[in-house]
Amino acid sequence: MNHYTIYELLEARRSIASTQSKCEKALLKLQPGKSQHTLTAHRIAAFKIALELIDQELTRMTIRPEEPKDYREAEELTREAFWNKYRPGCFEHYVLHRYRSRPEFVKELDYVAEEDGKLVAHIMYSHAIITTDDGRVIPIMVFGPVSVLPEKQGKGYGSRLIRRTLDLAEKLGCGAVAITGDPAYYHRFGFVSGSALGVYYGGVPRTEEAPFFMVKELKAGFLRGVTGVYKDPEGYFAADDDVDAFDAGFPPKEKKKLPGQLV
Ligand SMILES: CC(C)(COP(=O)(O)OP(=O)(O)OC[C@H]1O[C@@H](n2cnc3c(N)ncnc32)[C@H](O)[C@@H]1OP(=O)(O)O)[C@@H](O)C(=O)NCCC(=O)NCCS
């Protein structure tokens, strides 16, 4: 069988499922025993087989918890995904490496996506807090780095990994999740600007919009009545010298100043 991309398979799935549903509606209006009825019933059976085969193919990608044997490969893929994207070089592979031994690390949500024995994506979550104006501390989570191998980006891997782990976070009892990133990407998962839920990004004046900082409630109403500030956990910050020393253990890669980088 050809190896189709996940995107192609999902598109085919959507299209077949919609045609199948139209046929099922049409079948109700057709008279049993008539040739049109038989033909439509055969078509529906064929669509079911096609959907089953697509689902089998889609499961080529396994989403599973990260294991110690994956650590280096996950760091390599994180480095590949982030390299020269937001700054010359990157530090996210170092953050991931160091985070696994930090108390805020959420071991249960440290996940990888694997295809044909190779890691194609990784995500990690951290415990975090919102400090409210009336002195309360509200526990939430934040995710990232989330990385997809460059040659696999834009094919649905990231979305599936994010959706799966958000479901798991909800099952773990997490009330809300924060993310800093591109709203164009994260709004599709139900993230809204933090300020819309009364949560402001530490260091940015409240009068200033910070659209890159988003929050999603996993329990409806979890942030009702909350006005406060979120700060990224300590583990997300890294000294340049430490990053460089860690990066020296990876194959050399050229740092480039590129348009669109944040730093
Ligand atoms: C961001 C990332 C995890 C998304 O995973 P992915 O598998 O490539 O994305 P998906 O296939 O699930 O989704 C594709 C969609 O996301 C959009 N998209 C992908 N990365 C994006 C980004 N950084 N910003 C905005 N939109 C993005 C694509 O344009 C596409 O949009 P469309 O569905 O409207 O056409 C992945 O591209 C990646 O590893 N990027 C480099 C590292 C990074 O930026 N991580 C996130 C930091 S917050």
The ligand as a Gaussian input file, in Angstrom:
#p B3LYP/6-31G(d) Opt

LIG

0 1
 C        3.608000      24.022000      15.731000
 C        3.628000      22.532000      15.410000
 C        3.747000      21.730000      16.698000
 C        2.275000      22.210000      14.752000
 O        2.222000      20.845000      14.416000
 P        1.902000      20.409000      12.902000
 O        1.778000      18.949000      12.885000
 O        2.922000      21.018000      12.001000
 O        0.522000      21.160000      12.654000
 P       -0.846000      20.475000      12.179000
 O       -0.604000      19.703000      10.945000
 O       -1.484000      19.815000      13.313000
 O       -1.677000      21.752000      11.838000
 C       -1.439000      22.399000      10.631000
 C       -2.004000      23.777000      10.707000
 O       -1.312000      24.523000      11.686000
 C       -0.734000      25.664000      11.118000
 N        0.506000      25.873000      11.838000
 C        1.504000      25.007000      12.025000
 N        2.464000      25.596000      12.769000
 C        2.035000      26.836000      13.065000
 C        2.580000      27.915000      13.794000
 N        3.771000      27.861000      14.397000
 N        1.854000      29.016000      13.882000
 C        0.638000      29.116000      13.285000
 N        0.077000      28.137000      12.583000
 C        0.772000      27.005000      12.475000
 C       -0.570000      25.331000       9.665000
 O       -0.522000      26.500000       8.882000
 C       -1.857000      24.538000       9.411000
 O       -2.942000      25.429000       9.330000
 P       -4.316000      25.054000       8.552000
 O       -4.840000      23.783000       9.172000
 O       -5.179000      26.214000       8.796000
 O       -3.880000      24.846000       7.137000
 C        4.766000      22.147000      14.432000
 O        4.582000      22.817000      13.201000
 C        6.162000      22.462000      14.952000
 O        6.808000      21.614000      15.546000
 N        6.675000      23.683000      14.687000
 C        8.010000      24.088000      15.110000
 C        8.097000      24.229000      16.607000
 C        7.002000      25.139000      17.153000
 O        6.786000      26.251000      16.668000
 N        6.316000      24.668000      18.220000
 C        5.245000      25.398000      18.849000
 C        5.755000      26.510000      19.649000
 S        4.426000      27.357000      20.495000

